[in-house]
Amino acid sequence: MIEFGSYGKAFAAGGIDVDTEAAATVEGLYAAGTVCGNLNGYITSAAVFGEISGKKAADYIKTVEEETVENHPLITETEELYQSFLKRENGSNWKEANIMLQQIMIDYIGGEKRSGSLLKAGIKYLRDLKDMAYREVSCENAHDLMRTLEVLDMLDICEIGALMAENRKETRGKNHFRPDYPFTNPLLNQYFQTAEQVKGKVKLDFRKNRRLRKEA
């Protein structure tokens, strides 16, 4: 017997934008469950779209030709970065970066009030911390390297979240109170805020709130 928990029916607050075939906006990427932002992520949806995404991914891979990645520039660059953490003899531990990240998020980004000045300061401190982490973090073993990469990943995610919070010039719900914008903008009631990477930079926008993205 399998026991399933029961949760309130609600629209997902954010995540990957998928279409009716569980395809994300990145070619070859399929998603299902709570990682999706434009459909419910509970067990029925996750099961249905999990099956769809599996089939579609299997079909997609048949259309992609094999290629060697031995000398792929991105893989080579990433490997050199990882090796730099391991070879650095004197440096900071990932725990220090992790604690500082938590403190910045508490003090500037994720508190009960999100003013524009606090958010902008928090974004700057997040970027400063990221630069410092890349320059100074040292790893003694593979476990430390794994934790370091987790912190770097969280830094990217937190920066995007902070940018989106600063860009939302309104108060909405219980988790986004802006004393400098105390009222909810009714024109955004049916819109999701989106973030995408364009030429290495974060591009923010709002799109119509649809349960599933429709192809043009």
Phi and psi restraints in degrees (value plus and minus 20) as a CYANA .aco file:
   2 ILE   PHI    -139.1   -99.1
   2 ILE   PSI     108.0   148.0
   3 GLU   PHI    -120.0   -80.0
   3 GLU   PSI     107.4   147.4
   4 PHE   PHI    -128.8   -88.8
   4 PHE   PSI     117.3   157.3
   5 GLY   PHI     -97.9   -57.9
   5 GLY   PSI     141.1   181.1
   6 SER   PHI    -138.8   -98.8
   6 SER   PSI     111.4   151.4
   7 TYR   PHI    -147.6  -107.6
   7 TYR   PSI     137.9   177.9
   8 GLY   PHI     -82.5   -42.5
   8 GLY   PSI     121.2   161.2
   9 LYS   PHI     -93.6   -53.6
   9 LYS   PSI     100.3   140.3
  10 ALA   PHI    -172.4  -132.4
  10 ALA   PSI     136.3   176.3
  11 PHE   PHI     -99.5   -59.5
  11 PHE   PSI     119.5   159.5
  12 ALA   PHI     -80.4   -40.4
  12 ALA   PSI     120.1   160.1
  13 ALA   PHI     -98.0   -58.0
  13 ALA   PSI     -46.7    -6.7
  14 GLY   PHI    -198.6  -158.6
  14 GLY   PSI     142.6   182.6
  15 GLY   PHI     129.3   169.3
  15 GLY   PSI    -182.6  -142.6
  16 ILE   PHI     -90.7   -50.7
  16 ILE   PSI     116.6   156.6
  17 ASP   PHI    -107.2   -67.2
  17 ASP   PSI      99.0   139.0
  18 VAL   PHI    -142.4  -102.4
  18 VAL   PSI     140.3   180.3
  19 ASP   PHI    -120.8   -80.8
  19 ASP   PSI    -188.3  -148.3
  20 THR   PHI     -89.0   -49.0
  20 THR   PSI     -31.2     8.8
  21 GLU   PHI    -126.0   -86.0
  21 GLU   PSI      -2.5    37.5
  22 ALA   PHI      46.1    86.1
  22 ALA   PSI      -3.3    36.7
  23 ALA   PHI    -106.5   -66.5
  23 ALA   PSI     112.9   152.9
  24 ALA   PHI    -102.6   -62.6
  24 ALA   PSI     159.4   199.4
  25 THR   PHI     -96.7   -56.7
  25 THR   PSI     -30.9     9.1
  26 VAL   PHI    -112.6   -72.6
  26 VAL   PSI     104.0   144.0
  27 GLU   PHI     -78.6   -38.6
  27 GLU   PSI     111.0   151.0
  28 GLY   PHI      67.2   107.2
  28 GLY   PSI     -22.0    18.0
  29 LEU   PHI    -124.6   -84.6
  29 LEU   PSI     106.7   146.7
  30 TYR   PHI    -144.3  -104.3
  30 TYR   PSI     127.7   167.7
  31 ALA   PHI    -164.7  -124.7
  31 ALA   PSI     133.0   173.0
  32 ALA   PHI    -173.0  -133.0
  32 ALA   PSI     135.4   175.4
  33 GLY   PHI      71.7   111.7
  33 GLY   PSI    -174.7  -134.7
  34 THR   PHI     -90.4   -50.4
  34 THR   PSI     -30.0    10.0
  35 VAL   PHI     -96.6   -56.6
  35 VAL   PSI     -32.2     7.8
  36 CYS   PHI    -107.8   -67.8
  36 CYS   PSI     125.6   165.6
  37 GLY   PHI    -128.9   -88.9
  37 GLY   PSI     -24.7    15.3
  38 ASN   PHI    -145.6  -105.6
  38 ASN   PSI       8.3    48.3
  39 LEU   PHI    -181.3  -141.3
  39 LEU   PSI     143.1   183.1
  40 ASN   PHI     -83.5   -43.5
  40 ASN   PSI     121.8   161.8
  41 GLY   PHI    -127.9   -87.9
  41 GLY   PSI       2.2    42.2
  42 TYR   PHI    -105.5   -65.5
  42 TYR   PSI    -195.1  -155.1
  43 ILE   PHI     -80.7   -40.7
  43 ILE   PSI     -60.8   -20.8
  44 THR   PHI     -86.1   -46.1
  44 THR   PSI     -65.5   -25.5
  45 SER   PHI     -85.0   -45.0
  45 SER   PSI     -62.5   -22.5
  46 ALA   PHI     -83.4   -43.4
  46 ALA   PSI     -58.8   -18.8
  47 ALA   PHI     -88.7   -48.7
  47 ALA   PSI     -65.7   -25.7
  48 VAL   PHI     -85.3   -45.3
  48 VAL   PSI     -72.2   -32.2
  49 PHE   PHI     -94.8   -54.8
  49 PHE   PSI     -41.8    -1.8
  50 GLY   PHI     -85.2   -45.2
  50 GLY   PSI     -62.8   -22.8
  51 GLU   PHI     -85.9   -45.9
  51 GLU   PSI     -64.0   -24.0
  52 ILE   PHI     -81.9   -41.9
  52 ILE   PSI     -66.9   -26.9
  53 SER   PHI     -83.6   -43.6
  53 SER   PSI     -57.4   -17.4
  54 GLY   PHI     -82.6   -42.6
  54 GLY   PSI     -64.2   -24.2
  55 LYS   PHI     -87.4   -47.4
  55 LYS   PSI     -63.5   -23.5
  56 LYS   PHI     -87.7   -47.7
  56 LYS   PSI     -57.8   -17.8
  57 ALA   PHI     -85.1   -45.1
  57 ALA   PSI     -58.8   -18.8
  58 ALA   PHI     -85.1   -45.1
  58 ALA   PSI     -58.4   -18.4
  59 ASP   PHI     -88.3   -48.3
  59 ASP   PSI     -60.1   -20.1
  60 TYR   PHI     -85.4   -45.4
  60 TYR   PSI     -61.5   -21.5
  61 ILE   PHI     -83.9   -43.9
  61 ILE   PSI     -44.3    -4.3
  62 LYS   PHI     -91.5   -51.5
  62 LYS   PSI     -39.1     0.9
  63 THR   PHI    -113.7   -73.7
  63 THR   PSI     -24.0    16.0
  64 VAL   PHI    -122.5   -82.5
  64 VAL   PSI     106.8   146.8
  65 GLU   PHI     -95.8   -55.8
  65 GLU   PSI     127.3   167.3
  66 GLU   PHI     -89.3   -49.3
  66 GLU   PSI     123.3   163.3
  67 GLU   PHI    -167.2  -127.2
  67 GLU   PSI     128.9   168.9
  68 THR   PHI     -98.2   -58.2
  68 THR   PSI     120.8   160.8
  69 VAL   PHI    -136.8   -96.8
  69 VAL   PSI      -5.3    34.7
  70 GLU   PHI     -77.9   -37.9
  70 GLU   PSI     -60.8   -20.8
  71 ASN   PHI    -135.3   -95.3
  71 ASN   PSI       8.3    48.3
  72 HIS   PHI     -84.8   -44.8
  72 HIS   PSI     109.7   149.7
  73 PRO   PHI     -79.9   -39.9
  73 PRO   PSI     -57.6   -17.6
  74 LEU   PHI     -87.9   -47.9
  74 LEU   PSI     -61.1   -21.1
  75 ILE   PHI     -86.6   -46.6
  75 ILE   PSI     -61.4   -21.4
  76 THR   PHI     -82.9   -42.9
  76 THR   PSI     -64.5   -24.5
  77 GLU   PHI     -83.2   -43.2
  77 GLU   PSI     -61.4   -21.4
  78 THR   PHI     -87.2   -47.2
  78 THR   PSI     -61.5   -21.5
  79 GLU   PHI     -81.6   -41.6
  79 GLU   PSI     -60.9   -20.9
  80 GLU   PHI     -84.1   -44.1
  80 GLU   PSI     -57.6   -17.6
  81 LEU   PHI     -83.6   -43.6
  81 LEU   PSI     -67.0   -27.0
  82 TYR   PHI     -81.9   -41.9
  82 TYR   PSI     -60.9   -20.9
  83 GLN   PHI     -85.1   -45.1
  83 GLN   PSI     -52.4   -12.4
  84 SER   PHI     -85.5   -45.5
  84 SER   PSI     -55.4   -15.4
  85 PHE   PHI     -85.5   -45.5
  85 PHE   PSI     -61.3   -21.3
  86 LEU   PHI     -94.4   -54.4
  86 LEU   PSI     -50.2   -10.2
  87 LYS   PHI    -105.8   -65.8
  87 LYS   PSI     -36.3     3.7
  88 ARG   PHI     -89.0   -49.0
  88 ARG   PSI      95.9   135.9
  89 GLU   PHI     -98.8   -58.8
  89 GLU   PSI     -59.9   -19.9
  90 ASN   PHI    -138.4   -98.4
  90 ASN   PSI     102.0   142.0
  91 GLY   PHI    -194.6  -154.6
  91 GLY   PSI    -198.2  -158.2
  92 SER   PHI    -106.5   -66.5
  92 SER   PSI     136.4   176.4
  93 ASN   PHI    -106.8   -66.8
  93 ASN   PSI     132.5   172.5
  94 TRP   PHI     -78.2   -38.2
  94 TRP   PSI     -47.6    -7.6
  95 LYS   PHI     -83.2   -43.2
  95 LYS   PSI     -55.5   -15.5
  96 GLU   PHI     -85.0   -45.0
  96 GLU   PSI     -63.5   -23.5
  97 ALA   PHI     -84.8   -44.8
  97 ALA   PSI     -58.7   -18.7
  98 ASN   PHI     -85.0   -45.0
  98 ASN   PSI     -64.0   -24.0
  99 ILE   PHI     -84.4   -44.4
  99 ILE   PSI     -62.2   -22.2
 100 MET   PHI     -84.8   -44.8
 100 MET   PSI     -59.0   -19.0
 101 LEU   PHI     -81.1   -41.1
 101 LEU   PSI     -65.6   -25.6
 102 GLN   PHI     -80.1   -40.1
 102 GLN   PSI     -61.1   -21.1
 103 GLN   PHI     -87.2   -47.2
 103 GLN   PSI     -61.0   -21.0
 104 ILE   PHI     -83.3   -43.3
 104 ILE   PSI     -62.5   -22.5
 105 MET   PHI     -84.9   -44.9
 105 MET   PSI     -59.6   -19.6
 106 ILE   PHI     -88.4   -48.4
 106 ILE   PSI     -65.2   -25.2
 107 ASP   PHI     -99.6   -59.6
 107 ASP   PSI     -50.6   -10.6
 108 TYR   PHI    -142.3  -102.3
 108 TYR   PSI     -48.4    -8.4
 109 ILE   PHI    -131.3   -91.3
 109 ILE   PSI     -70.7   -30.7
 110 GLY   PHI    -123.5   -83.5
 110 GLY   PSI       0.1    40.1
 111 GLY   PHI     -97.7   -57.7
 111 GLY   PSI    -195.4  -155.4
 112 GLU   PHI     -88.5   -48.5
 112 GLU   PSI     -46.3    -6.3
 113 LYS   PHI    -145.3  -105.3
 113 LYS   PSI     117.5   157.5
 114 ARG   PHI    -144.0  -104.0
 114 ARG   PSI      70.7   110.7
 115 SER   PHI    -108.1   -68.1
 115 SER   PSI     139.5   179.5
 116 GLY   PHI     -80.1   -40.1
 116 GLY   PSI     -59.9   -19.9
 117 SER   PHI     -86.9   -46.9
 117 SER   PSI     -61.0   -21.0
 118 LEU   PHI     -84.5   -44.5
 118 LEU   PSI     -64.0   -24.0
 119 LEU   PHI     -84.3   -44.3
 119 LEU   PSI     -63.8   -23.8
 120 LYS   PHI     -83.7   -43.7
 120 LYS   PSI     -60.2   -20.2
 121 ALA   PHI     -84.6   -44.6
 121 ALA   PSI     -62.5   -22.5
 122 GLY   PHI     -82.8   -42.8
 122 GLY   PSI     -59.7   -19.7
 123 ILE   PHI     -81.9   -41.9
 123 ILE   PSI     -62.9   -22.9
 124 LYS   PHI     -81.9   -41.9
 124 LYS   PSI     -64.5   -24.5
 125 TYR   PHI     -87.3   -47.3
 125 TYR   PSI     -55.2   -15.2
 126 LEU   PHI     -82.8   -42.8
 126 LEU   PSI     -63.3   -23.3
 127 ARG   PHI     -88.0   -48.0
 127 ARG   PSI     -58.3   -18.3
 128 ASP   PHI     -82.7   -42.7
 128 ASP   PSI     -63.1   -23.1
 129 LEU   PHI     -84.2   -44.2
 129 LEU   PSI     -59.8   -19.8
 130 LYS   PHI     -82.5   -42.5
 130 LYS   PSI     -66.5   -26.5
 131 ASP   PHI     -80.3   -40.3
 131 ASP   PSI     -62.3   -22.3
 132 MET   PHI     -87.1   -47.1
 132 MET   PSI     -59.5   -19.5
 133 ALA   PHI     -82.9   -42.9
 133 ALA   PSI     -63.8   -23.8
 134 TYR   PHI     -83.6   -43.6
 134 TYR   PSI     -52.4   -12.4
 135 ARG   PHI    -104.5   -64.5
 135 ARG   PSI     -51.0   -11.0
 136 GLU   PHI    -140.3  -100.3
 136 GLU   PSI     -38.6     1.4
 137 VAL   PHI     -88.7   -48.7
 137 VAL   PSI     116.5   156.5
 138 SER   PHI    -141.3  -101.3
 138 SER   PSI     121.5   161.5
 139 CYS   PHI    -141.9  -101.9
 139 CYS   PSI     109.4   149.4
 140 GLU   PHI    -105.6   -65.6
 140 GLU   PSI     -44.5    -4.5
 141 ASN   PHI    -174.7  -134.7
 141 ASN   PSI    -198.6  -158.6
 142 ALA   PHI     -85.7   -45.7
 142 ALA   PSI     -52.4   -12.4
 143 HIS   PHI     -84.3   -44.3
 143 HIS   PSI     -65.3   -25.3
 144 ASP   PHI     -82.4   -42.4
 144 ASP   PSI     -58.3   -18.3
 145 LEU   PHI     -83.4   -43.4
 145 LEU   PSI     -63.1   -23.1
 146 MET   PHI     -79.7   -39.7
 146 MET   PSI     -66.8   -26.8
 147 ARG   PHI     -85.2   -45.2
 147 ARG   PSI     -57.0   -17.0
 148 THR   PHI     -81.9   -41.9
 148 THR   PSI     -64.8   -24.8
 149 LEU   PHI     -85.3   -45.3
 149 LEU   PSI     -53.6   -13.6
 150 GLU   PHI     -82.9   -42.9
 150 GLU   PSI     -63.5   -23.5
 151 VAL   PHI     -84.6   -44.6
 151 VAL   PSI     -62.2   -22.2
 152 LEU   PHI     -83.5   -43.5
 152 LEU   PSI     -58.1   -18.1
 153 ASP   PHI     -84.2   -44.2
 153 ASP   PSI     -64.3   -24.3
 154 MET   PHI     -84.0   -44.0
 154 MET   PSI     -54.5   -14.5
 155 LEU   PHI     -81.8   -41.8
 155 LEU   PSI     -62.5   -22.5
 156 ASP   PHI     -83.3   -43.3
 156 ASP   PSI     -66.0   -26.0
 157 ILE   PHI     -84.8   -44.8
 157 ILE   PSI     -63.2   -23.2
 158 CYS   PHI     -85.3   -45.3
 158 CYS   PSI     -57.3   -17.3
 159 GLU   PHI     -84.2   -44.2
 159 GLU   PSI     -63.8   -23.8
 160 ILE   PHI     -82.7   -42.7
 160 ILE   PSI     -64.1   -24.1
 161 GLY   PHI     -80.4   -40.4
 161 GLY   PSI     -60.4   -20.4
 162 ALA   PHI     -87.7   -47.7
 162 ALA   PSI     -60.7   -20.7
 163 LEU   PHI     -82.6   -42.6
 163 LEU   PSI     -60.2   -20.2
 164 MET   PHI     -88.9   -48.9
 164 MET   PSI     -57.9   -17.9
 165 ALA   PHI     -85.4   -45.4
 165 ALA   PSI     -60.2   -20.2
 166 GLU   PHI     -88.9   -48.9
 166 GLU   PSI     -54.0   -14.0
 167 ASN   PHI     -95.1   -55.1
 167 ASN   PSI     -43.0    -3.0
 168 ARG   PHI    -105.0   -65.0
 168 ARG   PSI      75.6   115.6
 169 LYS   PHI    -104.5   -64.5
 169 LYS   PSI      45.9    85.9
 170 GLU   PHI    -187.9  -147.9
 170 GLU   PSI     150.6   190.6
 171 THR   PHI    -124.6   -84.6
 171 THR   PSI     111.6   151.6
 172 ARG   PHI    -163.4  -123.4
 172 ARG   PSI     103.2   143.2
 173 GLY   PHI      47.5    87.5
 173 GLY   PSI    -184.3  -144.3
 174 LYS   PHI    -108.2   -68.2
 174 LYS   PSI     -38.3     1.7
 175 ASN   PHI    -123.0   -83.0
 175 ASN   PSI     -21.4    18.6
 176 HIS   PHI    -156.2  -116.2
 176 HIS   PSI      64.5   104.5
 177 PHE   PHI    -126.5   -86.5
 177 PHE   PSI      98.4   138.4
 178 ARG   PHI    -130.5   -90.5
 178 ARG   PSI      85.3   125.3
 179 PRO   PHI     -80.4   -40.4
 179 PRO   PSI     -45.0    -5.0
 180 ASP   PHI    -103.5   -63.5
 180 ASP   PSI     -34.5     5.5
 181 TYR   PHI    -156.9  -116.9
 181 TYR   PSI      56.0    96.0
 182 PRO   PHI     -94.3   -54.3
 182 PRO   PSI     -30.8     9.2
 183 PHE   PHI    -127.7   -87.7
 183 PHE   PSI     131.9   171.9
 184 THR   PHI    -101.4   -61.4
 184 THR   PSI     113.1   153.1
 185 ASN   PHI    -102.9   -62.9
 185 ASN   PSI      88.5   128.5
 186 PRO   PHI     -84.5   -44.5
 186 PRO   PSI     -41.1    -1.1
 187 LEU   PHI     -89.7   -49.7
 187 LEU   PSI     -35.3     4.7
 188 LEU   PHI    -122.6   -82.6
 188 LEU   PSI     -11.4    28.6
 189 ASN   PHI     -80.6   -40.6
 189 ASN   PSI     -53.9   -13.9
 190 GLN   PHI    -127.1   -87.1
 190 GLN   PSI       8.1    48.1
 191 TYR   PHI    -147.2  -107.2
 191 TYR   PSI     123.8   163.8
 192 PHE   PHI    -119.1   -79.1
 192 PHE   PSI     126.6   166.6
 193 GLN   PHI    -110.3   -70.3
 193 GLN   PSI     117.2   157.2
 194 THR   PHI    -139.7   -99.7
 194 THR   PSI     134.3   174.3
 195 ALA   PHI    -157.1  -117.1
 195 ALA   PSI     111.5   151.5
 196 GLU   PHI    -161.0  -121.0
 196 GLU   PSI     137.2   177.2
 197 GLN   PHI    -113.5   -73.5
 197 GLN   PSI     102.4   142.4
 198 VAL   PHI    -147.0  -107.0
 198 VAL   PSI      93.1   133.1
 199 LYS   PHI      33.5    73.5
 199 LYS   PSI      22.4    62.4
 200 GLY   PHI      62.3   102.3
 200 GLY   PSI     -18.9    21.1
 201 LYS   PHI    -140.9  -100.9
 201 LYS   PSI     136.9   176.9
 202 VAL   PHI    -105.1   -65.1
 202 VAL   PSI     106.1   146.1
 203 LYS   PHI    -130.4   -90.4
 203 LYS   PSI     104.1   144.1
 204 LEU   PHI    -126.2   -86.2
 204 LEU   PSI     125.9   165.9
 205 ASP   PHI    -178.6  -138.6
 205 ASP   PSI     156.2   196.2
 206 PHE   PHI    -143.5  -103.5
 206 PHE   PSI     119.0   159.0
 207 ARG   PHI    -149.6  -109.6
 207 ARG   PSI     136.5   176.5
 208 LYS   PHI     -78.1   -38.1
 208 LYS   PSI     116.2   156.2
 209 ASN   PHI     -96.8   -56.8
 209 ASN   PSI      80.7   120.7
 210 ARG   PHI    -140.6  -100.6
 210 ARG   PSI     124.6   164.6
 211 ARG   PHI     -84.1   -44.1
 211 ARG   PSI     -53.4   -13.4
 212 LEU   PHI    -159.7  -119.7
 212 LEU   PSI     117.0   157.0
 213 ARG   PHI     -86.5   -46.5
 213 ARG   PSI     114.0   154.0
 214 LYS   PHI    -124.3   -84.3
 214 LYS   PSI     113.5   153.5
 215 GLU   PHI     -90.4   -50.4
 215 GLU   PSI     124.1   164.1
